[in-house]
Amino acid sequence: MVIPPPDRAARIVGFLKPNLLRMDFSNKFVTAQVIHTPTTTVPCSASSREKLLRSHM
């Protein structure tokens, strides 16, 4: 079940960027997600737990 985001005032929405970068840091790992706020979808995500990314760090 997807919970829709709360409605925002039209004046505020005009100034907001549509994409939001969310990063989480732990002692060992980093995760990042790009969130498209109008549709609340995640078009891209990455984690330092992935083996392909670890070799490039």
PQR file with spaces between the fields and no chain letter, atoms N, CA, C, O and H, PARSE charges and radii, in Angstrom:
ATOM       1  N    MET     1       0.841   -1.172    0.000 -0.4000 1.5000
ATOM       2  CA   MET     1       0.000    0.000    0.000 -0.0000 2.0000
ATOM       3  C    MET     1       0.890    1.241    0.000  0.5500 1.7000
ATOM       4  O    MET     1       1.796    1.361    0.825 -0.5500 1.4000
ATOM       5  N    VAL     2       0.633    2.147   -0.913 -0.4000 1.5000
ATOM       6  CA   VAL     2       1.404    3.379   -1.020 -0.0000 2.0000
ATOM       7  C    VAL     2       0.618    4.505   -0.378  0.5500 1.7000
ATOM       8  O    VAL     2      -0.548    4.731   -0.702 -0.5500 1.4000
ATOM       9  H    VAL     2      -0.103    2.049   -1.582  0.4000 1.0000
ATOM      10  N    ILE     3       1.264    5.203    0.530 -0.4000 1.5000
ATOM      11  CA   ILE     3       0.630    6.340    1.193 -0.0000 2.0000
ATOM      12  C    ILE     3       1.014    7.596    0.422  0.5500 1.7000
ATOM      13  O    ILE     3       2.202    7.897    0.311 -0.5500 1.4000
ATOM      14  H    ILE     3       2.211    5.019    0.793  0.4000 1.0000
ATOM      15  N    PRO     4       0.048    8.337   -0.113 -0.5600 1.5000
ATOM      16  CA   PRO     4       0.386    9.531   -0.887  0.2800 2.0000
ATOM      17  C    PRO     4       0.961   10.620    0.019  0.5500 1.7000
ATOM      18  O    PRO     4       0.622   10.693    1.200 -0.5500 1.4000
ATOM      19  N    PRO     5       1.831   11.465   -0.537 -0.5600 1.5000
ATOM      20  CA   PRO     5       2.395   12.540    0.278  0.2800 2.0000
ATOM      21  C    PRO     5       1.329   13.584    0.594  0.5500 1.7000
ATOM      22  O    PRO     5       0.319   13.671   -0.104 -0.5500 1.4000
ATOM      23  N    PRO     6       1.548   14.373    1.637 -0.5600 1.5000
ATOM      24  CA   PRO     6       0.562   15.416    1.948  0.2800 2.0000
ATOM      25  C    PRO     6       0.559   16.485    0.864  0.5500 1.7000
ATOM      26  O    PRO     6       1.581   16.743    0.227 -0.5500 1.4000
ATOM      27  N    ASP     7      -0.593   17.100    0.663 -0.4000 1.5000
ATOM      28  CA   ASP     7      -0.709   18.154   -0.342 -0.0000 2.0000
ATOM      29  C    ASP     7       0.074   19.380    0.100  0.5500 1.7000
ATOM      30  O    ASP     7       0.073   19.739    1.277 -0.5500 1.4000
ATOM      31  H    ASP     7      -1.423   16.890    1.180  0.4000 1.0000
ATOM      32  N    ARG     8       0.742   20.018   -0.854 -0.4000 1.5000
ATOM      33  CA   ARG     8       1.506   21.228   -0.567 -0.0000 2.0000
ATOM      34  C    ARG     8       0.834   22.415   -1.244  0.5500 1.7000
ATOM      35  O    ARG     8       0.149   22.268   -2.256 -0.5500 1.4000
ATOM      36  H    ARG     8       0.743   19.726   -1.810  0.4000 1.0000
ATOM      37  N    ALA     9       1.038   23.565   -0.679 -0.4000 1.5000
ATOM      38  CA   ALA     9       0.470   24.778   -1.258 -0.0000 2.0000
ATOM      39  C    ALA     9       1.066   25.016   -2.647  0.5500 1.7000
ATOM      40  O    ALA     9       2.237   24.720   -2.882 -0.5500 1.4000
ATOM      41  H    ALA     9       1.595   23.685    0.143  0.4000 1.0000
ATOM      42  N    ALA    10       0.266   25.544   -3.554 -0.4000 1.5000
ATOM      43  CA   ALA    10       0.703   25.739   -4.939 -0.0000 2.0000
ATOM      44  C    ALA    10       1.884   26.700   -5.034  0.5500 1.7000
ATOM      45  O    ALA    10       2.743   26.518   -5.896 -0.5500 1.4000
ATOM      46  H    ALA    10      -0.686   25.785   -3.363  0.4000 1.0000
ATOM      47  N    ARG    11       1.953   27.715   -4.176 -0.4000 1.5000
ATOM      48  CA   ARG    11       3.072   28.665   -4.226 -0.0000 2.0000
ATOM      49  C    ARG    11       4.383   27.977   -3.871  0.5500 1.7000
ATOM      50  O    ARG    11       5.420   28.289   -4.456 -0.5500 1.4000
ATOM      51  H    ARG    11       1.255   27.863   -3.476  0.4000 1.0000
ATOM      52  N    ILE    12       4.353   27.055   -2.929 -0.4000 1.5000
ATOM      53  CA   ILE    12       5.571   26.369   -2.498 -0.0000 2.0000
ATOM      54  C    ILE    12       6.034   25.389   -3.568  0.5500 1.7000
ATOM      55  O    ILE    12       7.234   25.276   -3.821 -0.5500 1.4000
ATOM      56  H    ILE    12       3.510   26.802   -2.453  0.4000 1.0000
ATOM      57  N    VAL    13       5.116   24.690   -4.190 -0.4000 1.5000
ATOM      58  CA   VAL    13       5.465   23.681   -5.197 -0.0000 2.0000
ATOM      59  C    VAL    13       6.182   24.317   -6.383  0.5500 1.7000
ATOM      60  O    VAL    13       7.025   23.668   -7.002 -0.5500 1.4000
ATOM      61  H    VAL    13       4.142   24.782   -3.985  0.4000 1.0000
ATOM      62  N    GLY    14       5.869   25.565   -6.714 -0.4000 1.5000
ATOM      63  CA   GLY    14       6.518   26.246   -7.826 -0.0000 2.0000
ATOM      64  C    GLY    14       8.002   26.465   -7.616  0.5500 1.7000
ATOM      65  O    GLY    14       8.749   26.572   -8.589 -0.5500 1.4000
ATOM      66  H    GLY    14       5.184   26.092   -6.212  0.4000 1.0000
ATOM      67  N    PHE    15       8.454   26.534   -6.360 -0.4000 1.5000
ATOM      68  CA   PHE    15       9.860   26.786   -6.060 -0.0000 2.0000
ATOM      69  C    PHE    15      10.652   25.516   -5.775  0.5500 1.7000
ATOM      70  O    PHE    15      11.882   25.555   -5.758 -0.5500 1.4000
ATOM      71  H    PHE    15       7.848   26.446   -5.570  0.4000 1.0000
ATOM      72  N    LEU    16       9.983   24.402   -5.555 -0.4000 1.5000
ATOM      73  CA   LEU    16      10.678   23.175   -5.195 -0.0000 2.0000
ATOM      74  C    LEU    16      11.246   22.469   -6.419  0.5500 1.7000
ATOM      75  O    LEU    16      10.668   22.527   -7.505 -0.5500 1.4000
ATOM      76  H    LEU    16       8.984   24.370   -5.569  0.4000 1.0000
ATOM      77  N    LYS    17      12.364   21.813   -6.239 -0.4000 1.5000
ATOM      78  CA   LYS    17      12.938   20.977   -7.292 -0.0000 2.0000
ATOM      79  C    LYS    17      12.203   19.633   -7.257  0.5500 1.7000
ATOM      80  O    LYS    17      11.815   19.181   -6.180 -0.5500 1.4000
ATOM      81  H    LYS    17      12.833   21.765   -5.358  0.4000 1.0000
ATOM      82  N    PRO    18      12.003   18.989   -8.404 -0.5600 1.5000
ATOM      83  CA   PRO    18      11.222   17.753   -8.412  0.2800 2.0000
ATOM      84  C    PRO    18      11.948   16.545   -7.827  0.5500 1.7000
ATOM      85  O    PRO    18      11.303   15.583   -7.410 -0.5500 1.4000
ATOM      86  N    ASN    19      13.283   16.581   -7.790 -0.4000 1.5000
ATOM      87  CA   ASN    19      14.032   15.425   -7.298 -0.0000 2.0000
ATOM      88  C    ASN    19      14.683   15.738   -5.963  0.5500 1.7000
ATOM      89  O    ASN    19      15.133   16.857   -5.718 -0.5500 1.4000
ATOM      90  H    ASN    19      13.807   17.362   -8.129  0.4000 1.0000
ATOM      91  N    LEU    20      14.725   14.731   -5.109 -0.4000 1.5000
ATOM      92  CA   LEU    20      15.293   14.868   -3.777 -0.0000 2.0000
ATOM      93  C    LEU    20      16.330   13.768   -3.592  0.5500 1.7000
ATOM      94  O    LEU    20      16.055   12.604   -3.883 -0.5500 1.4000
ATOM      95  H    LEU    20      14.359   13.822   -5.308  0.4000 1.0000
ATOM      96  N    LEU    21      17.508   14.122   -3.116 -0.4000 1.5000
ATOM      97  CA   LEU    21      18.557   13.142   -2.850 -0.0000 2.0000
ATOM      98  C    LEU    21      18.529   12.804   -1.369  0.5500 1.7000
ATOM      99  O    LEU    21      18.672   13.681   -0.517 -0.5500 1.4000
ATOM     100  H    LEU    21      17.732   15.068   -2.880  0.4000 1.0000
ATOM     101  N    ARG    22      18.345   11.541   -1.078 -0.4000 1.5000
ATOM     102  CA   ARG    22      18.319   11.081    0.309 -0.0000 2.0000
ATOM     103  C    ARG    22      19.512   10.161    0.521  0.5500 1.7000
ATOM     104  O    ARG    22      19.668    9.163   -0.183 -0.5500 1.4000
ATOM     105  H    ARG    22      18.229   10.829   -1.771  0.4000 1.0000
ATOM     106  N    MET    23      20.349   10.498    1.490 -0.4000 1.5000
ATOM     107  CA   MET    23      21.536    9.692    1.773 -0.0000 2.0000
ATOM     108  C    MET    23      21.497    9.244    3.219  0.5500 1.7000
ATOM     109  O    MET    23      21.178   10.026    4.115 -0.5500 1.4000
ATOM     110  H    MET    23      20.222   11.308    2.062  0.4000 1.0000
ATOM     111  N    ASP    24      21.824    7.981    3.440 -0.4000 1.5000
ATOM     112  CA   ASP    24      21.886    7.410    4.780 -0.0000 2.0000
ATOM     113  C    ASP    24      23.300    6.898    5.014  0.5500 1.7000
ATOM     114  O    ASP    24      23.863    6.183    4.186 -0.5500 1.4000
ATOM     115  H    ASP    24      22.083    7.346    2.713  0.4000 1.0000
ATOM     116  N    PHE    25      23.855    7.273    6.146 -0.4000 1.5000
ATOM     117  CA   PHE    25      25.213    6.870    6.504 -0.0000 2.0000
ATOM     118  C    PHE    25      25.161    5.994    7.746  0.5500 1.7000
ATOM     119  O    PHE    25      24.504    6.336    8.729 -0.5500 1.4000
ATOM     120  H    PHE    25      23.397    7.854    6.819  0.4000 1.0000
ATOM     121  N    SER    26      25.845    4.881    7.698 -0.4000 1.5000
ATOM     122  CA   SER    26      26.030    4.053    8.886 -0.0000 2.0000
ATOM     123  C    SER    26      27.532    3.938    9.123  0.5500 1.7000
ATOM     124  O    SER    26      28.320    4.552    8.403 -0.5500 1.4000
ATOM     125  H    SER    26      26.379    4.604    6.900  0.4000 1.0000
ATOM     126  N    ASN    27      27.931    3.170   10.111 -0.4000 1.5000
ATOM     127  CA   ASN    27      29.357    3.028   10.399 -0.0000 2.0000
ATOM     128  C    ASN    27      30.109    2.350    9.257  0.5500 1.7000
ATOM     129  O    ASN    27      31.288    2.631    9.041 -0.5500 1.4000
ATOM     130  H    ASN    27      27.291    2.672   10.696  0.4000 1.0000
ATOM     131  N    LYS    28      29.441    1.463    8.527 -0.4000 1.5000
ATOM     132  CA   LYS    28      30.111    0.703    7.470 -0.0000 2.0000
ATOM     133  C    LYS    28      29.661    1.058    6.061  0.5500 1.7000
ATOM     134  O    LYS    28      30.454    0.960    5.125 -0.5500 1.4000
ATOM     135  H    LYS    28      28.483    1.235    8.703  0.4000 1.0000
ATOM     136  N    PHE    29      28.424    1.464    5.888 -0.4000 1.5000
ATOM     137  CA   PHE    29      27.865    1.581    4.549 -0.0000 2.0000
ATOM     138  C    PHE    29      27.217    2.942    4.317  0.5500 1.7000
ATOM     139  O    PHE    29      26.880    3.664    5.255 -0.5500 1.4000
ATOM     140  H    PHE    29      27.780    1.544    6.649  0.4000 1.0000
ATOM     141  N    VAL    30      27.054    3.269    3.031 -0.4000 1.5000
ATOM     142  CA   VAL    30      26.358    4.474    2.595 -0.0000 2.0000
ATOM     143  C    VAL    30      25.310    4.047    1.578  0.5500 1.7000
ATOM     144  O    VAL    30      25.598    3.251    0.684 -0.5500 1.4000
ATOM     145  H    VAL    30      27.327    2.682    2.269  0.4000 1.0000
ATOM     146  N    THR    31      24.104    4.568    1.710 -0.4000 1.5000
ATOM     147  CA   THR    31      23.066    4.333    0.712 -0.0000 2.0000
ATOM     148  C    THR    31      22.542    5.676    0.232  0.5500 1.7000
ATOM     149  O    THR    31      22.483    6.640    0.995 -0.5500 1.4000
ATOM     150  H    THR    31      23.870    5.215    2.436  0.4000 1.0000
ATOM     151  N    ALA    32      22.162    5.731   -1.037 -0.4000 1.5000
ATOM     152  CA   ALA    32      21.634    6.965   -1.617 -0.0000 2.0000
ATOM     153  C    ALA    32      20.432    6.626   -2.486  0.5500 1.7000
ATOM     154  O    ALA    32      20.416    5.616   -3.189 -0.5500 1.4000
ATOM     155  H    ALA    32      22.210    4.948   -1.657  0.4000 1.0000
ATOM     156  N    GLN    33      19.428    7.491   -2.422 -0.4000 1.5000
ATOM     157  CA   GLN    33      18.231    7.334   -3.238 -0.0000 2.0000
ATOM     158  C    GLN    33      17.866    8.680   -3.839  0.5500 1.7000
ATOM     159  O    GLN    33      17.939    9.709   -3.167 -0.5500 1.4000
ATOM     160  H    GLN    33      19.441    8.311   -1.850  0.4000 1.0000
ATOM     161  N    VAL    34      17.476    8.669   -5.099 -0.4000 1.5000
ATOM     162  CA   VAL    34      16.896    9.849   -5.732 -0.0000 2.0000
ATOM     163  C    VAL    34      15.392    9.634   -5.716  0.5500 1.7000
ATOM     164  O    VAL    34      14.897    8.634   -6.235 -0.5500 1.4000
ATOM     165  H    VAL    34      17.416    7.833   -5.645  0.4000 1.0000
ATOM     166  N    ILE    35      14.666   10.573   -5.120 -0.4000 1.5000
ATOM     167  CA   ILE    35      13.214   10.447   -4.985 -0.0000 2.0000
ATOM     168  C    ILE    35      12.557   11.532   -5.827  0.5500 1.7000
ATOM     169  O    ILE    35      12.853   12.715   -5.663 -0.5500 1.4000
ATOM     170  H    ILE    35      15.068   11.385   -4.698  0.4000 1.0000
ATOM     171  N    HIS    36      11.664   11.128   -6.729 -0.4000 1.5000
ATOM     172  CA   HIS    36      10.884   12.072   -7.529 -0.0000 2.0000
ATOM     173  C    HIS    36       9.665   12.440   -6.697  0.5500 1.7000
ATOM     174  O    HIS    36       8.736   11.644   -6.561 -0.5500 1.4000
ATOM     175  H    HIS    36      11.423   10.167   -6.862  0.4000 1.0000
ATOM     176  N    THR    37       9.668   13.659   -6.135 -0.4000 1.5000
ATOM     177  CA   THR    37       8.656   14.030   -5.145 -0.0000 2.0000
ATOM     178  C    THR    37       7.229   14.125   -5.681  0.5500 1.7000
ATOM     179  O    THR    37       6.312   13.761   -4.946 -0.5500 1.4000
ATOM     180  H    THR    37      10.422   14.306   -6.246  0.4000 1.0000
ATOM     181  N    PRO    38       6.971   14.590   -6.917 -0.5600 1.5000
ATOM     182  CA   PRO    38       5.566   14.637   -7.348  0.2800 2.0000
ATOM     183  C    PRO    38       4.898   13.259   -7.413  0.5500 1.7000
ATOM     184  O    PRO    38       3.707   13.132   -7.127 -0.5500 1.4000
ATOM     185  N    THR    39       5.664   12.233   -7.789 -0.4000 1.5000
ATOM     186  CA   THR    39       5.073   10.900   -7.904 -0.0000 2.0000
ATOM     187  C    THR    39       5.499    9.968   -6.781  0.5500 1.7000
ATOM     188  O    THR    39       5.025    8.834   -6.703 -0.5500 1.4000
ATOM     189  H    THR    39       6.631   12.336   -8.021  0.4000 1.0000
ATOM     190  N    THR    40       6.391   10.435   -5.906 -0.4000 1.5000
ATOM     191  CA   THR    40       6.943    9.649   -4.788 -0.0000 2.0000
ATOM     192  C    THR    40       7.489    8.296   -5.251  0.5500 1.7000
ATOM     193  O    THR    40       7.241    7.266   -4.623 -0.5500 1.4000
ATOM     194  H    THR    40       6.775   11.356   -5.969  0.4000 1.0000
ATOM     195  N    THR    41       8.233    8.315   -6.355 -0.4000 1.5000
ATOM     196  CA   THR    41       8.886    7.103   -6.840 -0.0000 2.0000
ATOM     197  C    THR    41      10.395    7.247   -6.689  0.5500 1.7000
ATOM     198  O    THR    41      10.915    8.356   -6.565 -0.5500 1.4000
ATOM     199  H    THR    41       8.435    9.151   -6.865  0.4000 1.0000
ATOM     200  N    VAL    42      11.085    6.121   -6.701 -0.4000 1.5000
ATOM     201  CA   VAL    42      12.544    6.102   -6.585 -0.0000 2.0000
ATOM     202  C    VAL    42      13.109    5.640   -7.929  0.5500 1.7000
ATOM     203  O    VAL    42      13.161    4.439   -8.193 -0.5500 1.4000
ATOM     204  H    VAL    42      10.662    5.220   -6.801  0.4000 1.0000
ATOM     205  N    PRO    43      13.538    6.588   -8.791 -0.5600 1.5000
ATOM     206  CA   PRO    43      14.078    6.181  -10.090  0.2800 2.0000
ATOM     207  C    PRO    43      15.495    5.622  -10.023  0.5500 1.7000
ATOM     208  O    PRO    43      15.922    4.914  -10.935 -0.5500 1.4000
ATOM     209  N    CYS    44      16.234    5.933   -8.947 -0.4000 1.5000
ATOM     210  CA   CYS    44      17.623    5.494   -8.874 -0.0000 2.0000
ATOM     211  C    CYS    44      18.029    5.330   -7.415  0.5500 1.7000
ATOM     212  O    CYS    44      17.675    6.145   -6.563 -0.5500 1.4000
ATOM     213  H    CYS    44      15.887    6.508   -8.206  0.4000 1.0000
ATOM     214  N    SER    45      18.774    4.268   -7.140 -0.4000 1.5000
ATOM     215  CA   SER    45      19.307    4.073   -5.792 -0.0000 2.0000
ATOM     216  C    SER    45      20.645    3.361   -5.898  0.5500 1.7000
ATOM     217  O    SER    45      20.908    2.637   -6.859 -0.5500 1.4000
ATOM     218  H    SER    45      19.062    3.606   -7.831  0.4000 1.0000
ATOM     219  N    ALA    46      21.488    3.581   -4.890 -0.4000 1.5000
ATOM     220  CA   ALA    46      22.806    2.949   -4.864 -0.0000 2.0000
ATOM     221  C    ALA    46      23.188    2.687   -3.420  0.5500 1.7000
ATOM     222  O    ALA    46      22.748    3.387   -2.507 -0.5500 1.4000
ATOM     223  H    ALA    46      21.274    4.169   -4.110  0.4000 1.0000
ATOM     224  N    SER    47      24.010    1.671   -3.226 -0.4000 1.5000
ATOM     225  CA   SER    47      24.459    1.316   -1.889 -0.0000 2.0000
ATOM     226  C    SER    47      25.904    0.858   -1.960  0.5500 1.7000
ATOM     227  O    SER    47      26.320    0.234   -2.936 -0.5500 1.4000
ATOM     228  H    SER    47      24.368    1.102   -3.967  0.4000 1.0000
ATOM     229  N    SER    48      26.668    1.170   -0.920 -0.4000 1.5000
ATOM     230  CA   SER    48      28.060    0.714   -0.889 -0.0000 2.0000
ATOM     231  C    SER    48      28.144   -0.775   -0.561  0.5500 1.7000
ATOM     232  O    SER    48      29.238   -1.338   -0.567 -0.5500 1.4000
ATOM     233  H    SER    48      26.331    1.677   -0.127  0.4000 1.0000
ATOM     234  N    ARG    49      27.036   -1.412   -0.281 -0.4000 1.5000
ATOM     235  CA   ARG    49      27.010   -2.859   -0.055 -0.0000 2.0000
ATOM     236  C    ARG    49      27.118   -3.642   -1.357  0.5500 1.7000
ATOM     237  O    ARG    49      27.463   -4.824   -1.339 -0.5500 1.4000
ATOM     238  H    ARG    49      26.146   -0.954   -0.276  0.4000 1.0000
ATOM     239  N    GLU    50      26.827   -3.001   -2.484 -0.4000 1.5000
ATOM     240  CA   GLU    50      26.879   -3.679   -3.777 -0.0000 2.0000
ATOM     241  C    GLU    50      28.329   -3.942   -4.176  0.5500 1.7000
ATOM     242  O    GLU    50      29.187   -3.067   -4.057 -0.5500 1.4000
ATOM     243  H    GLU    50      26.546   -2.041   -2.498  0.4000 1.0000
ATOM     244  N    LYS    51      28.584   -5.137   -4.640 -0.4000 1.5000
ATOM     245  CA   LYS    51      29.955   -5.530   -4.983 -0.0000 2.0000
ATOM     246  C    LYS    51      30.509   -4.734   -6.155  0.5500 1.7000
ATOM     247  O    LYS    51      31.705   -4.443   -6.186 -0.5500 1.4000
ATOM     248  H    LYS    51      27.887   -5.848   -4.736  0.4000 1.0000
ATOM     249  N    LEU    52      29.666   -4.374   -7.123 -0.4000 1.5000
ATOM     250  CA   LEU    52      30.146   -3.619   -8.280 -0.0000 2.0000
ATOM     251  C    LEU    52      30.616   -2.222   -7.888  0.5500 1.7000
ATOM     252  O    LEU    52      31.569   -1.705   -8.472 -0.5500 1.4000
ATOM     253  H    LEU    52      28.695   -4.611   -7.099  0.4000 1.0000
ATOM     254  N    LEU    53      29.965   -1.610   -6.915 -0.4000 1.5000
ATOM     255  CA   LEU    53      30.374   -0.271   -6.488 -0.0000 2.0000
ATOM     256  C    LEU    53      31.601   -0.299   -5.595  0.5500 1.7000
ATOM     257  O    LEU    53      32.389    0.646   -5.607 -0.5500 1.4000
ATOM     258  H    LEU    53      29.192   -2.029   -6.440  0.4000 1.0000
ATOM     259  N    ARG    54      31.778   -1.350   -4.829 -0.4000 1.5000
ATOM     260  CA   ARG    54      32.917   -1.414   -3.904 -0.0000 2.0000
ATOM     261  C    ARG    54      34.253   -1.389   -4.626  0.5500 1.7000
ATOM     262  O    ARG    54      35.216   -0.810   -4.123 -0.5500 1.4000
ATOM     263  H    ARG    54      31.137   -2.118   -4.820  0.4000 1.0000
ATOM     264  N    SER    55      34.326   -2.002   -5.781 -0.4000 1.5000
ATOM     265  CA   SER    55      35.600   -2.047   -6.501 -0.0000 2.0000
ATOM     266  C    SER    55      36.017   -0.668   -7.015  0.5500 1.7000
ATOM     267  O    SER    55      37.203   -0.439   -7.255 -0.5500 1.4000
ATOM     268  H    SER    55      33.544   -2.473   -6.189  0.4000 1.0000
ATOM     269  N    HIS    56      35.071    0.252   -7.189 -0.4000 1.5000
ATOM     270  CA   HIS    56      35.380    1.592   -7.695 -0.0000 2.0000
ATOM     271  C    HIS    56      35.601    2.604   -6.582  0.5500 1.7000
ATOM     272  O    HIS    56      35.922    3.758   -6.864 -0.5500 1.4000
ATOM     273  H    HIS    56      34.108    0.067   -6.994  0.4000 1.0000
ATOM     274  N    MET    57      35.441    2.213   -5.353 -0.4000 1.5000
ATOM     275  CA   MET    57      35.616    3.157   -4.238 -0.0000 2.0000
ATOM     276  C    MET    57      37.026    3.126   -3.714  0.5500 1.7000
ATOM     277  O    MET    57      37.353    3.855   -2.778 -0.5500 1.4000
ATOM     278  H    MET    57      35.179    1.275   -5.124  0.4000 1.0000
